[in-house]
Amino acid sequence: MAITLINPSGLPEIGAYRQVSIATGSRLVFIAGQVAWDADGVTVGEGDLAAQVERCYLNIGAALAGAGGSFDDVAKLTVYVVDWSPDKMSLLLEGMARAAATLGVTPVPPATLIGVAALDVPEHLVEVEATAVID
């Protein structure tokens, strides 16, 4: 594996992600922000944050596979959520858990969550981008 995820002492342990990723691979892969589009460009889960998060993570998984990697190679995620409020956290985590079960992984690289006013298409509620390092 090109990525080692850790929670150093002195930093809080967050269940949804690790605080630090250490990359040792040779190829840096940047994945464009993924929204809840299926392979035909149709929005999945209109109005359903959990379903859209799940689709975004599945799209990230497909992009990683296309680059010869997997979620084990992700060094950093950035998640943009429309009209974010803390009460949406359970839906975000639900979507992540469903995608993780489908992909057979535990995606816990360092992550940043950013609340935004809107995304590219009005029905998109979330966008996820990833940076990976692959051997």
GUKOLBA-428036 format. One record per atom (N, C-alpha, C): y, z, x. Coordinates in pm, whole numbers, padded with zeros to 5 digits, always signed. Each point is the difference from the previous one (the first is absolute). Layout:
BEGIN
YZX ...
***
This chain:
BEGIN
-00119+00000+00083 +00119+00000-00083 +00125+00000+00087 +00098-00074-00042 +00125-00009+00074 +00098+00109-00039 -00026+00069-00111 +00092+00101-00051 -00068+00136-00008 +00066+00102+00052 -00044+00138-00016 +00109+00072-00079 -00038+00063-00111 +00095+00071-00085 -00010+00149+00025 +00115+00067+00018 -00001+00144+00027 +00111+00071-00077 -00018+00130-00015 +00102+00091-00051 +00026+00102+00111 +00101-00023+00084 +00026+00093+00111 +00041+00138-00050 -00031+00100+00079 +00043+00135-00037 +00153+00003-00004 +00053+00080-00088 +00145+00008-00015 +00054-00090-00109 -00085-00090-00053 +00040-00087-00112 -00089+00033-00119 +00053-00011-00121 -00081+00031-00117 -00112-00102-00021 -00113+00048-00051 -00108-00092-00036 +00023-00047-00142 +00011-00131-00016 +00024-00064-00129 -00131-00068-00040 -00051+00029-00116 -00129-00056-00041 -00003-00150-00010 +00110-00062-00038 +00001-00145-00025 +00010-00083+00127 +00038+00061+00112 +00012-00076+00125 -00001+00093+00120 -00017-00059+00119 +00010+00075+00125 +00141-00022+00056 +00045+00093+00081 +00137-00006+00051 +00017-00103+00112 -00106-00026+00077 +00013-00084+00118 -00118-00096+00010 +00028-00122+00043 -00108-00093+00036 +00020-00041+00146 -00111-00003+00071 +00003-00039+00141 -00074-00133+00010 +00070-00103+00045 -00056-00135+00006 -00042-00036+00142 -00120-00055+00013 -00049-00043+00130 -00048-00144-00001 +00012-00069-00113 -00050-00137-00013 +00088-00101+00071 -00041-00126-00013 +00069-00105+00073 +00079-00097-00088 -00021+00005-00133 +00072-00092-00089 +00079+00081-00103 +00128-00023-00006 +00087+00064-00097 +00011-00091-00121 -00029+00052-00119 -00002-00079-00122 +00100+00059-00099 +00092-00084-00046 +00100+00041-00099 -00036-00067-00132 -00018+00079-00104 -00037-00053-00131 +00122+00010-00092 +00037-00113-00056 +00114-00005-00092 -00022+00097-00115 +00109+00044-00059 -00010+00087-00116 -00087-00064-00107 -00099+00076-00044 -00093-00049-00103 +00035+00063-00134 +00011-00084-00100 +00026+00045-00136 -00127-00018-00082 +00007+00028-00127 -00119-00001-00086 -00035-00139-00053 -00001-00098+00089 -00043-00134-00037 -00147-00017+00034 -00073-00068-00088 -00136-00039+00036 +00007-00128+00082 -00115-00057+00033 -00004-00119+00086 +00070-00121-00062 +00018+00001-00134 +00067-00110-00069 +00148+00026-00022 +00052+00112+00052 +00141+00032-00016 +00034+00061-00135 -00101+00052-00069 +00021+00064-00130 +00013+00150+00022 +00100+00063-00060 +00021+00144+00014 -00113+00076-00068 -00059+00094+00073 -00106+00087-00051 +00064+00133-00041 -00039+00054-00115 +00042+00134-00040 +00146+00012-00038 +00052-00097-00073 +00141+00007-00040 +00027+00132-00072 +00099+00075+00049 +00037+00128-00059 -00088+00117+00042 -00099-00022+00086 -00098+00102+00039 +00009+00021+00152 +00071+00106+00040 +00022+00025+00143 -00131+00015+00076 -00095+00076-00052 -00127+00021+00070 -00073-00133+00022 -00005-00084-00102 -00067-00130+00013 +00070-00089+00103 +00133+00006+00003 +00073-00081+00096 -00018+00051+00142 -00002+00130+00019 -00025+00057+00133 -00139-00044+00047 -00099+00011-00089 -00135-00042+00034 -00001-00146+00046 +00065-00089-00075 +00002-00142+00035 +00069-00023+00135 +00111+00072+00024 +00070-00014+00128 -00092+00037+00116 -00072+00111-00012 -00090+00043+00106 -00116-00098+00018 -00051-00053-00110 -00106-00101+00010 +00052-00125+00070 +00125-00038-00030 +00060-00115+00069 +00017+00027+00149 +00040+00121+00035 +00010+00037+00141 -00138-00012+00065 -00102+00048-00069 -00137-00010+00051 -00040-00144+00024 +00035-00090-00093 -00032-00142+00016 +00076-00060+00118 +00126+00038+00015 +00080-00051+00112 -00058+00048+00133 -00040+00126+00005 -00060+00053+00123 -00130-00072+00033 -00083-00024-00102 -00126-00072+00023 +00029-00140+00053 +00104-00064-00054 +00037-00132+00047 +00044-00002+00145 +00049+00114+00048 +00043+00012+00140 -00112+00055+00088 -00117+00023-00059 -00112+00052+00077 -00003+00150+00011 +00068+00070-00094 +00006+00145+00007 -00035+00065-00133 +00032+00128-00009 -00023+00079-00121 +00104+00111-00005 -00007+00083-00103 +00095+00111-00010 -00011+00096+00118 -00114+00000+00068 -00014+00085+00119 +00096-00041+00110 +00055-00122-00009 +00090-00051+00103 +00148+00018-00035 +00031+00058-00115 +00139+00015-00043 +00066+00114+00077 +00112-00033+00062 +00078+00099+00075 +00109+00063-00086 +00050-00074-00101 +00112+00050-00081 +00008-00077-00131 +00026+00071-00108 +00026-00059-00131 +00141+00037-00044 +00064-00091-00071 +00125+00031-00068 -00018-00038-00146 +00031+00094-00089 -00021-00018-00143 +00136+00009-00069 +00034-00105-00075 +00125-00005-00075 -00035+00012-00148 +00060+00099-00069 -00029+00023-00142 +00130-00007-00079 -00002-00079-00105 +00117-00016-00087 +00023+00130-00076 +00127+00044-00004 +00040+00121-00073 -00089+00120+00032 -00022+00024+00129 -00088+00108+00042 +00050+00135-00047 -00093+00083-00043 +00022+00142-00025 -00131+00071+00031 +00005+00125+00041 -00121+00072+00040 -00109+00004-00107 +00037-00010-00127 -00103+00003-00104 -00089-00125+00001 +00037-00102+00077 -00082-00121+00012 -00106+00013+00110 +00003+00110+00076 -00093+00016+00112 -00145-00008-00044 -00034+00060-00113 -00140-00002-00044 -00047-00143-00028 +00087-00085-00053 -00037-00140-00025 -00017-00076+00132 +00089+00027+00095 -00010-00062+00131 -00133+00038+00065 -00032+00127-00001 -00125+00047+00061 -00122-00053-00073 +00008-00011-00132 -00111-00055-00078 -00029-00144+00041 +00104-00081+00010 -00018-00139+00042 -00056-00011+00139 +00049+00085+00092 -00052+00000+00137 -00147+00037+00001 -00038+00101-00078 -00139+00045-00003 -00092-00109-00056 +00044-00069-00104 -00083-00107-00057 -00019-00113+00101 +00107-00038+00070 -00012-00104+00102 -00091+00047+00114 +00015+00123+00042 -00082+00054+00108 -00148-00004-00039 -00031+00035-00124 -00139-00004-00047 -00054-00143+00002 +00080-00095-00045 -00041-00140-00001 -00021-00051+00142 +00091+00036+00090 -00006-00048+00138 -00097+00080+00087 -00041+00117-00048 -00090+00084+00077 +00067+00063+00121 +00128+00035-00015 +00077+00057+00111 +00080+00120-00049 +00061+00069+00094 +00097+00104-00031 +00129-00039+00070 +00090-00072-00070 +00122-00048+00067 +00103+00111+00015 +00005+00062+00120 +00091+00113+00022 +00088-00018+00124 +00039-00123+00035 +00091-00012+00114 +00137+00058-00035 +00084+00024+00101 +00135+00044-00030 +00064-00095-00102 +00078+00059-00091 +00060-00080-00106 +00139+00050-00030 +00083-00092-00044 +00134+00033-00047 +00011-00049-00144 +00049+00086-00087 +00021-00033-00141 +00149-00012-00024 +00042-00116-00053 +00142-00024-00023 +00020-00039-00147 +00088+00071-00067 +00036-00035-00136 +00104-00111+00002 -00020-00102-00082 +00091-00114-00006 +00042-00026-00144 +00111-00071-00018 +00049-00032-00134 -00084-00108-00065 -00043-00100+00077 -00076-00112-00056 -00072-00072+00113 -00098-00082-00039 -00071-00086+00095 +00023-00145-00040 -00074-00092+00059 +00024-00143-00016 -00017-00051-00143 -00092+00056-00075 -00030-00042-00137 +00010+00125-00087 +00066-00006-00115 +00023+00120-00080 -00127+00079-00035 -00115-00067-00017 -00120+00075-00038 -00070+00069+00117 +00047-00024+00123 -00060+00066+00116 +00059+00140+00017 -00088+00099+00005 +00040+00140+00010 -00013+00055+00141 -00078-00069+00086 -00029+00051+00134 -00026-00116+00095 +00034+00022+00127 -00028-00097+00106 -00044+00079+00121 -00104-00048+00070 -00054+00070+00115 -00008-00096+00117 +00054+00042+00115 -00012-00082+00121 -00074+00083+00105 -00063-00071+00093 -00083+00067+00100 +00020-00061+00138 -00017+00086+00099 -00007-00042+00139 -00135+00048+00052 -00075-00090+00062 -00133+00034+00051 -00009-00039+00146 -00094+00063+00068 -00033-00034+00138 -00150-00022+00005 -00038-00120+00045 -00140-00038-00002 -00046-00028+00142 -00119+00048+00036 -00057-00027+00133 -00024-00147+00019 
***
